[in-house]
Amino acid sequence: MPIISAPHAFNERQLYVDLEPIFGHSLYLKCEGFNFAGSIKLKAAVEMVEAAEKDGLLTPDSVLVESSSGNLGVALSMIAASKGYRFLCVTDSRCNLSTRLLMEALGGEVHVIADLDANGGFLGARINYVRALCSSDDRYVWLSQYTNPGNWRAHYRTTAQEIARQFPQLDVLFVGAGTTGTLMGCARYFRKWHRPVRIVAVDTVGSVAFGGEPGRRLIPGLGMSMRPPLLDESYVDEVIQVEEADTIRACHRLAGHGFLFGGSTGTVVSGAMEWLAQHETPGLTAVAIAPDLGERYLDTVYQTTWIKDVYGDQILDSEAVAAGPREAEPMPRRPARRRNP
Ligand SMILES: Cc1ncc(COP(=O)(O)O)c(C=O)c1O
């Protein structure tokens, strides 16, 4: 019986959903939403805060500040409350209402940016805002998830090793890409492993993380409006881009079987299923990572009016949901990369 005295001391690390009965291809989905912050971002938050404490950057009157589309903000609100720091989250209008309310319930302060940057995202504007805060008062401490090596190191030390322990015959790993902390931590770990693992990054159409064209993206978590500073593409074997409409369909297909996952899980599952359909290889051991659960998306991904307004009336036709993802888009202008040609 685990008994804890700090909220970040609990994190379910070994829960997988077998998706074969739902999608017809063998894929084990690692669930990262079962902790008090509700997402995989707890791991990066703990690693970055503890590193800052070790480096003497945090004092009792420090105010942690971070740009986040939500989940890291929730994790930092929780850790800050537990450790007695103040926390300010700079987010944007794509952040779910429930996520914002969660941060506030945990004592975090939330500033919402409404101006798009040149790439059609909010990231540049959010980062400029954080920089201005930090230069206005030296009590602000910016952990900077986009550049902080603690972000990928958290997954090198935890997520990757958890998967390795459960799947010693792992062949392919599908990881959604936001800051690419999860992707780079896992990719670096498996590069040195006892057998080759194909690392497939899953991104959203409209993200420029891997060089695609900028476009509208409404589901938070995955995708970037700049190249992620942590990304080293030499560790990534392939990149798949998924349309948000396919993300929604995958989420609803999972929900139709009682599994309510977050939007980015729909993206990763959609991309992974398309990849598995194209690479019919019997006996392949494939794992994907589900960053969070669905409750934060009830007013978007799981709200029929919102979905139809944004993606059109046909999106949730039962045939479309049952058929699963349409062909996922390979990255334009570039063939799939192979590590060992
Ligand atoms: C729901 C969700 N999915 C995926 C990601 C991407 O993870 P990473 O930043 O490690 O690439 C995030 C990051 O915030 C997230 O909140």
The ligand as a Gaussian input file, in Angstrom:
#p B3LYP/6-31G(d) Opt

LIG

0 1
 C       -1.087000      16.184000     -23.640000
 C        0.327000      16.273000     -24.080000
 N        0.756000      15.443000     -25.014000
 C        2.011000      15.500000     -25.487000
 C        2.912000      16.412000     -25.013000
 C        4.289000      16.472000     -25.617000
 O        5.313000      16.074000     -24.785000
 P        6.761000      16.661000     -24.969000
 O        6.708000      18.110000     -24.578000
 O        7.621000      15.857000     -24.059000
 O        7.158000      16.511000     -26.404000
 C        2.500000      17.299000     -24.056000
 C        3.398000      18.321000     -23.589000
 O        2.998000      19.292000     -22.980000
 C        1.176000      17.238000     -23.569000
 O        0.720000      18.093000     -22.645000

